Amino acid sequence: MSEKITHAGGVVVRYHDGLMQYLLVSASDDQNLWVFPKGHIEDNESPEDAALREVREEAGIEATINTPLGIAGYQRGGESIHVQMFLMTCTGELPEMENRRIHWFDYEEAMKTISFEELRPLLEKANNLVQQ
């Protein structure tokens, strides 16, 4: 792949009261948009480390990485963003650090709620993987 990976994030799953749920957070610039936690990869940071850090900072969630899910690409302010996304499992909760709204949704609710069409295939792929 020729595009440089600039960001990393996670599709985080947890089991709560016997039900599988997916984490969405509000976007940094609009509390009414729902996205997966993600952010810039810092210098000398791997995409995996960046994804875990961003999930912790944006949502207050400790997680482990299960597998890479793929890359989401989009344009923002004239910049090409390429996000390496990972399927993650929630292992604990901490205070979130970025004052975002966070919410756990079942698969159908998450599919309806997520604000950007290009993120739906990642959620679908994650759901297929955890159902195996």
Contact map, one row per residue, 1 for C-alpha under 8 A:
111000000000000000000000000000000000000000000000000000000000000000000000000000000000000000000000000000000000000000000000000000000000
111100000000000000000000000000000000000000000000000000000000000000000000000000000000000000000000000000000000000000000000000000000000
111110000000000000000000000000000000000000000000000000000000000000000000000000000100000000000000000000000000000000000000000000000000
011111000000000000000000000000000000000000000000000000000000000000000000000000000100000000000000000000000000000000000000000000000000
001111110000000000000000000000000000000000000000000000000000000000000000000000001111000000000000000000000000000000000000000000000000
000111110000000000000000000000000000000110000000000000000000000000000000000000001110000000000000000000000000000000000000000000000000
000011111000000000000000000000000000011110000010010000000000000000000000000000001111000000000000000000000000000000000000000000000000
000011111100000000000000000000000000011110000011011001000000000000000000000000000011110000000000000000000000000000000000000000000000
000000111110000000000000000000000001111000000000011101100000000000000000000000000011110000000000000000000000000000000000000000000000
000000011111000000000000000000000001110000000000001100100000000000000000000000000000111100000000000000000000000000000000000000000000
000000001111100000000110000000000001100000000000000000000000000000000000000000000000111100000000000000000000000000000000011001000000
000000000111110000000110000000000000000000000000000000000000001000000000000000000000001111000000000000000000000000000000000000000000
000000000011111000011110000000000000000000000000000000000000000000000000000000000000001111000000000000000000000000000000000000000000
000000000001111100011100000000000000000000000000000000000000000000000000000000000000000011000000000000000000000000000000000000000000
000000000000111111111000000000000000000000000000000000000000000000000000000000000000000000000000000000000000000000000000000000000000
000000000000011111111000000000000000000000000000000000000000000000000000000000000000000000000000000000000000000000000000000000000000
000000000000001111100000000000000000000000000000000000000000000000000000000000000000000000000000000000000000000000000000000000000000
000000000000001111110000000000000000000000000000000000000000000000000000000000000000000000000000000000000000000000000000000000000000
000000000000001111111000000000000000000000000000000000000000000000000000000000000000000000000000000000000100000000000000000000000000
000000000000111101111100000000000000000000000000000000000000000000000000000000000000000000000000000000000110000000000000000000000000
000000000000111100111110000000000000000000000000000000000000000000000000000000000000000000000000000000011110000000000000000000000000
000000000011110000011111000000000000000000000000000000000000000000000000000000000000000000000000000000011110010000000000000000000000
000000000011100000001111100000000001000000000000000000000000000000000000000000000000000000000000000001111000000000000000000000000000
000000000000000000000111110000000111100000000000000000000000000000000000000000000000000000000000000001111000010001000000000000000000
000000000000000000000011111000000111100000000000000000000110000000000000000000000000000000000000000111100000000000000000000000000000
000000000000000000000001111101111110000000000000000000000000000000000000000000000000000000000000000111000000000000000000000000000000
000000000000000000000000111111111110000000000000000000000000000000000000000000000000000000000000000100000000000000000000000000000000
000000000000000000000000011111100000000000000000000000000000000000000000000000000000000000000000000100000000000000000000000000000000
000000000000000000000000001111100000000000000000000000000000000000000000000000000000000000000000000000000000000000000000000000000000
000000000000000000000000011111111000000000000000000000000000000000000000000000000000000000000000000000000000000000000000000000000000
000000000000000000000000011111111100000000000000000000000000000000000000000000000000000000000000000110000000000000000000000000000000
000000000000000000000000011001111100000000000000000000000000000000000000000000000000000000000000000000000000000000000000000000000000
000000000000000000000000011001111110000000000000000000000000000000000000000000000000000000000000000000000000000001100000000000000000
000000000000000000000001111000111111000000000000000000000000000000000000000000000000000000000000000000000000000011100000000000000000
000000000000000000000001111000001111100000000000000000000000000000000000000000000000000000000000000000000000000001110010000000000000
000000001110000000000011100000000111110000000000000000000000000000000000000000000000000000000000000000000000000000000000000000000000
000000001110000000000001100000000011111000000000000001100110000000000000000000000000000000000000000000000000000000000000000000000000
000000111100000000000000000000000001111100000000001001100100000000000000000000000010000000000000000000000000000000000000000000000000
000000111000000000000000000000000000111110000000011001000000000000000000000000000000000000000000000000000000000000000000000000000000
000001110000000000000000000000000000011111000000010000000000000000000000000000000000000000000000000000000000000000000000000000000000
000001110000000000000000000000000000001111101110010000000000000000000000000000000000000000000000000000000000000000000000000000000000
000000000000000000000000000000000000000111111000010000000000000000000000000000000000000000000000000000000000000000000000000000000000
000000000000000000000000000000000000000011111000000000000000000000000000000000000000000000000000000000000000000000000000000000000000
000000000000000000000000000000000000000001111100000000000000000000000000000000000000000000000000000000000000000000000000000000000000
000000000000000000000000000000000000000011111110110000000000000000000000000000000000000000000000000000000000000000000000000000000000
000000000000000000000000000000000000000010011111110000000000000000000000000000000000000000000000000000000000000000000000000000000000
000000110000000000000000000000000000000010001111111000000000000000000000000000000001000000000000000000000000000000000000000000000000
000000010000000000000000000000000000000000000111111100000000000010000000000000000000010000000000000000000000000000000000000000000000
000000000000000000000000000000000000000000001111111110000000000000000000000000000000000000000000000000000000000000000000000000000000
000000111000000000000000000000000000001111001111111111000000000000000000000000000000000000000000000000000000000000000000000000000000
000000011100000000000000000000000000011000000011111111100000000000000000000000000000110000000000000000000000000000000000000000000000
000000001100000000000000000000000000000000000001111111110000011110000000000000000000000000000000000000000000000000000000000000000000
000000000000000000000000000000000000000000000000111111111000000000000000000000000000000000000000000000000000000000000000000000000000
000000011000000000000000000000000000111000000000011111111110000000000000000000000000000000000000000000000000000000000000000000000000
000000001100000000000000000000000000110000000000001111111111111000000000000000000000000000000000000000000000000000000000000000000000
000000000000000000000000000000000000000000000000000111111111111000000000000000000000000000000101000000000000000000000000000000000000
000000000000000000000000000000000000000000000000000011111111100000000000000000000000000000000001110000000000000000000000000000000000
000000000000000000000000100000000000110000000000000001111111000000000000000000000000000000000001111100000000000000000000000000000000
000000000000000000000000100000000000100000000000000001111111100000000000000000000000000000000011110101000000000000000000000000000000
000000000000000000000000000000000000000000000000000000111111110000000000000000000000000000001111100000000000000000000000000000000000
000000000000000000000000000000000000000000000000000000111011111000000000000000000000000001111101000000000000000000000000000000000000
000000000000000000000000000000000000000000000000000100110001111100000000000000000000000001111100000000000000000000000000000000000000
000000000001000000000000000000000000000000000000000100110000111110000000000000000000000111110000000000000000000000000000000000000000
000000000000000000000000000000000000000000000000000100000000011111000000000000000000000111100000000000000000000000000000000000000000
000000000000000000000000000000000000000000000001000100000000001111110000000000000000011110000000000000000000000000000000000000000000
000000000000000000000000000000000000000000000000000000000000000111110000000000000000011110000000000000000000000000000000000000000000
000000000000000000000000000000000000000000000000000000000000000011111000000000000000011100000000000000000000000000000000000000000000
000000000000000000000000000000000000000000000000000000000000000011111100000000000001111000000000000000000000000000000000000000000000
000000000000000000000000000000000000000000000000000000000000000000111110000000000001111000000000000000000000000000000000010011000000
000000000000000000000000000000000000000000000000000000000000000000011111000000000001110000000000000000000000000000000000010000000000
000000000000000000000000000000000000000000000000000000000000000000001111100000000111100000000000000000000000000000000000000000000000
000000000000000000000000000000000000000000000000000000000000000000000111110000000111100000000000000000000000000000000110000000000000
000000000000000000000000000000000000000000000000000000000000000000000011111000011110000000000000000000000000000000000100000000000000
000000000000000000000000000000000000000000000000000000000000000000000001111100011100000000000000000000000000000000000000000000000000
000000000000000000000000000000000000000000000000000000000000000000000000111111111000000000000000000000000000000000000000000000000000
000000000000000000000000000000000000000000000000000000000000000000000000011111111000000000000000000000000000000000000000000000000000
000000000000000000000000000000000000000000000000000000000000000000000000001111100000000000000000000000000000000000000000000000000000
000000000000000000000000000000000000000000000000000000000000000000000000001111110000000000000000000000000000000000000000000000000000
000000000000000000000000000000000000000000000000000000000000000000000000001111111000000000000000000000000000000000000000000000000000
000000000000000000000000000000000000000000000000000000000000000000000000111101111100000000000000000000000000000000000000000000000000
000011100000000000000000000000000000000000000000000000000000000000000000111100111110000000000000000000000000000000000000000000000000
001111100000000000000000000000000000000000000000000000000000000000000011110000011111000000000000000000000000000000000000000000000000
000011111000000000000000000000000000010000000000000000000000000000000011100000001111100000000000000000000000000000000000000000000000
000010111000000000000000000000000000000000000010000000000000000000011111000000000111110000000000000000000000000000000000000000000000
000000011110000000000000000000000000000000000000001000000000000000011111000000000011111000000000000000000000000000000000010000000000
000000011110000000000000000000000000000000000001001000000000000011111100000000000001111100000000000000000000000000000000000000000000
000000000111100000000000000000000000000000000000000000000000000011111000000000000000111110000000000000000000000000000000000001000000
000000000111100000000000000000000000000000000000000000000000001111100000000000000000011111000000000000000000000000000000000000000000
000000000001110000000000000000000000000000000000000000000000001111000000000000000000001111100000000000000000000000000000000000000000
000000000001110000000000000000000000000000000000000000000000111100000000000000000000000111111000000000000000000000000000000000000000
000000000000000000000000000000000000000000000000000000000000111100000000000000000000000011111000000000000000000000000000000000000000
000000000000000000000000000000000000000000000000000000000000111000000000000000000000000001111100000000000000000000000000000000000000
000000000000000000000000000000000000000000000000000000000001110000000000000000000000000001111110000000000000000000000000000000000000
000000000000000000000000000000000000000000000000000000010001110000000000000000000000000000011111000000000000000000000000000000000000
000000000000000000000000000000000000000000000000000000000011000000000000000000000000000000001111100000000000000000000000000000000000
000000000000000000000000000000000000000000000000000000011111100000000000000000000000000000000111111100000000000000000000000000000000
000000000000000000000000000000000000000000000000000000001111000000000000000000000000000000000011111000000000000000000000000000000000
000000000000000000000000000000000000000000000000000000001110000000000000000000000000000000000001111100000000000000000000000000000000
000000000000000000000000000000000000000000000000000000000100000000000000000000000000000000000001111110000000000000000000000000000000
000000000000000000000000111100100000000000000000000000000110000000000000000000000000000000000001011111000000000000000000000000000000
000000000000000000000000110000100000000000000000000000000000000000000000000000000000000000000000001111100000000000000000000000000000
000000000000000000000011110000000000000000000000000000000010000000000000000000000000000000000000000111110000000000000000000000000000
000000000000000000000011100000000000000000000000000000000000000000000000000000000000000000000000000011111000000000000000000000000000
000000000000000000001111000000000000000000000000000000000000000000000000000000000000000000000000000001111100000000000000000000000000
000000000000000000001111000000000000000000000000000000000000000000000000000000000000000000000000000000111111110000000000000000000000
000000000000000000111100000000000000000000000000000000000000000000000000000000000000000000000000000000011111110000000000000000000000
000000000000000000011100000000000000000000000000000000000000000000000000000000000000000000000000000000001111111000000000000000100000
000000000000000000000000000000000000000000000000000000000000000000000000000000000000000000000000000000001111111100000000000000000000
000000000000000000000000000000000000000000000000000000000000000000000000000000000000000000000000000000001111111110000000000000000000
000000000000000000000101000000000000000000000000000000000000000000000000000000000000000000000000000000001111111111000000000000000000
000000000000000000000000000000000000000000000000000000000000000000000000000000000000000000000000000000000011111111000001001000000000
000000000000000000000000000000000000000000000000000000000000000000000000000000000000000000000000000000000001111111000000000000000000
000000000000000000000000000000000100000000000000000000000000000000000000000000000000000000000000000000000000111111100000000000000000
000000000000000000000001000000001110000000000000000000000000000000000000000000000000000000000000000000000000011111111011000000000000
000000000000000000000000000000001110000000000000000000000000000000000000000000000000000000000000000000000000000011111000000000000000
000000000000000000000000000000000010000000000000000000000000000000000000000000000000000000000000000000000000000001111111000000000000
000000000000000000000000000000000000000000000000000000000000000000000000000000000000000000000000000000000000000001111111000000000000
000000000000000000000000000000000000000000000000000000000000000000000001100000000000000000000000000000000000000000011111110000000000
000000000000000000000000000000000010000000000000000000000000000000000001000000000000000000000000000000000000000001011111111000000000
000000000000000000000000000000000000000000000000000000000000000000000000000000000000000000000000000000000000001001011111111100000000
000000000000000000000000000000000000000000000000000000000000000000000000000000000000000000000000000000000000000000000111111110000000
000000000010000000000000000000000000000000000000000000000000000000001100000000000000100000000000000000000000000000000111111111000000
000000000010000000000000000000000000000000000000000000000000000000000000000000000000000000000000000000000000001000000011111111100000
000000000000000000000000000000000000000000000000000000000000000000000000000000000000000000000000000000000000000000000001111111110000
000000000000000000000000000000000000000000000000000000000000000000001000000000000000000000000000000000000000000000000000111111111000
000000000010000000000000000000000000000000000000000000000000000000001000000000000000001000000000000000000000000000000000011111111100
000000000000000000000000000000000000000000000000000000000000000000000000000000000000000000000000000000000010000000000000001111111110
000000000000000000000000000000000000000000000000000000000000000000000000000000000000000000000000000000000000000000000000000111111111
000000000000000000000000000000000000000000000000000000000000000000000000000000000000000000000000000000000000000000000000000011111111
000000000000000000000000000000000000000000000000000000000000000000000000000000000000000000000000000000000000000000000000000001111111
000000000000000000000000000000000000000000000000000000000000000000000000000000000000000000000000000000000000000000000000000000111111
000000000000000000000000000000000000000000000000000000000000000000000000000000000000000000000000000000000000000000000000000000011111
